[in-house]
């Protein structure tokens, strides 16, 4: 006997319907165990797949899985899942219980905004020349102060000196695994690097890289990294408030537009438009 589970496909940080970062969201994951959720995430093979569950602390509990592991927090799954929770239950203000904590999310139309956790930071052990080699760049392309930043998901944030340097990045998987690796809360590790440069008044160009099966993959739109950029600004003493429009995903033909705001108190907000493309069911 099979059971059907409803899901939706949404695009997050989308300007057009087929832009943005795609996400699969299961409306009601009751009855699915951890192994099945992980297998479904691999079946969809998107950056992340989320599963909505009941919560006693928030409007919904949300599990976030990549094709290979569970994440404590991620930006585009948070915004995309909030959009689905609203479709199911109503309300432009939502709270989502993640492994990383309860995340407040709100909407104006289909533009969703999350409030990230207060940032935690730590220095980067790798030297600047190591980071440059990892990214396939020159030492002079590394700008500012690279930091590990965690506003829900710890990531390596590397400021570059120019948009040209961002565009020239050609990361090496072995060096990314060596210099960009963090231990996951449930065990194991993941590697990544978020690079960015100022692209004009209040504008940023960014790219996010991670290794997969020996190759380097590029994520089209990374909300957790945008929040960590806000954390980098707080940690490095940037004047506040700050606002940025972050462009990401052009290199992989999935344009994403992310909003970042750091208020006078250092609170960090990430926003983006969510578009629902369709619905379906999976029989298990």
C-alpha positions, 0 to 999 in steps of 0.5 A, a space after each residue: 500500500 502506498 501513501 501520497 505526499 504533496 510537494 510544490 516547486 518554487 523559485 526563490 530570489 526570482 525576478 522572472 518565473 524561471 529565474 531564481 534558486 529552485 526548491 522542492 517543499 513537501 506540504 506535510 512530512 508526517 510519516 517520513 523518517 530521516 532516511 526517506 527525507 534524505 532519499 527524496 532530497 537526492 531524488 529531486 537533486 536540487 540544492 535543497 528540499 524542505 519538509 514541513 512538520 508540526 511545531 509547538 514553538 512556531 508556525 511550522 517545523 522545517 527540515 532542510 536536506 541537500 542531496 547528501 546531508 541535512 542543514 541547520 539553516 539555509 536562506 532560500 529554503 526558509 523563504 520558499 518554505 514560508 511562502 508554502 506555509 502561507 499558502 497552506 495556512 494564511 498569514 504574511 508573518 510566519 515563524 519557522 522552527 529550524 535546527 538553527 532556531 526559530 526564524 521570523 519571516 514576513 512578506 509583502 506580496 511575494 517578497 519575503 524577508 527573514 531575520 537572521 541570527 546574530 553573527 558568530 565569527 572566527 578567523 580564517 587559518 588559511 593565508 591569503 595566498 592559499 585562498 587565492 590559489 583555492 579560487 584560481 586568483 592572484 593574491 592581490 584579488 583578495 580584499 578586506 578580511 576573510 572570515 568564517 561567519 555563522 548567522 545560522 550556517 557557518 560559511 567562509 566569506 571572502 571579499 574580493 577587490 573587484 567584480 572582475 575578480 569575482 567573475 574570474 574565480 575558478 575554484 579547485 575542489 581539492 583546495 576548497 576541501 582543504 581550506 573551506 571545510 567546516 564540521 556539521 552539527 550532526 557529524 561529517 563536514 562540508 566545504 564552501 566559499 562565498 566570494 563577493 565584491 562591491 558592484 556599484 552604489 549599494 550593489 554586490 556581485 557574489 558567487 557561492 562554490 562548493 565541491 560535489 563528487 570531485 567537481 566544484 558546483 556553483 549555487 545560484 542564490 544563497 540566502 544564508 551567505 547573504 546573511 553571513 555577508 551582513 554578519 561580516 559587515 557587523 564583525 568588521 565594523 562597517 557603518 550602519 545601517 547598510 543595504 545591498 542588492 546582491 546579484 548572484 547566479 548569472 554564471 550558471 544561467 539562474 539569475 538571482 536578486 537578493 536583498 540584504 539589510 543591516 539595521 542600526 542595531 546590527 540586526 540582519 535581514 535577507 529578502 527575495 521574491 518567491 514564485 510557485 511553479 507547480 504542485 505534485 505528489 510522490 507515492 511511497 
